[in-house]
Amino acid sequence: MPRSDLRSTAPLDLEEVGARLRARREDLAARLGGFAKAPERGSGLGFGKRIGDGTIEAVSRMTDAGVGETLEPALDRVDRALAKLEDGTYGVCDGCGADIAPARLRFAPESVLCIACARAAR
């Protein structure tokens, strides 16, 4: 997205925001679903003395587990933003009730906290 679009004073197109959020939700759900699949039969996981397919697979699964832990909160934020769109409170901070800056919503439409509340939540 061009930087000038982020600073635009035009009102947010809520239909476009909803479409972006639904597409993001679909992507996140698909990625998380891939982590839930069982390993292929015969693909033993282990850290033997020699580096081989089992070790590579084990490291890959551990990495995927870490990625999954970051995808779940992202999916929760997208779901919350979609709920706010439906109930008419999109763009209002869940923390303090102030308006969320339009530039923040253009850049990260899943934002449900203003910048100050997001910083405080870290």
C-alpha positions, -999 to +999 in steps of 0.1 A: +000+000+000+015+033-010+024+056+020+001+083+007-028+060+010-021+055+047-023+092+054-055+097+034-082+116+051-109+098+031-133+078+052-126+040+054-145+018+030-159-006+055-169-031+028-133-032+016-121-035+052-145-064+057-133-081+025-097-077+035-104-091+070-123-121+057-095-129+033-069-126+061-091-148+083-093-175+056-056-174+051-048-177+088-074-205+093-059-224+064-023-220+077-034-231+112-053-261+097-021-272+080-004-274+114-032-297+128-025-324+102-009-355+116+026-363+103+028-387+074+029-423+083+065-435+087+079-401+091+095-407+125+105-376+145+137-377+164+171-362+170+194-391+163+232-390+162+232-381+125+213-353+109+187-368+086+152-365+074+138-373+109+158-345+125+149-321+097+112-330+101+115-326+139+130-291+136+104-282+110+075-293+133+090-273+162+093-242+140+057-247+128+045-250+164+061-216+172+045-201+141+011-216+151+014-198+184+017-165+167-011-172+141-037-180+168-037-145+184-036-130+149-068-150+140-084-138+173-077-102+164-092-106+129-123-123+144-126-094+169-123-068+142-150-086+121-173-087+151-167-049+156-176-043+120-208-062+125-218-044+156-209-010+144-179-003+167-151-008+142-125+019+147-132+023+184-105+011+208-114-019+230-091-005+257-100+031+262-130+038+239-111+064+218-111+064+180-083+043+164-063+064+139-075+058+104-039+054+092-035+025+117-067+009+104-056+013+068-023-003+076-036-030+100-073-034+096-074-061+124-064-034+150-088-032+179-066-011+201-053+024+196-016+028+196-014+039+232-034+009+244-015-015+222+018-003+236+005-006+272-007-042+264+028-054+254 
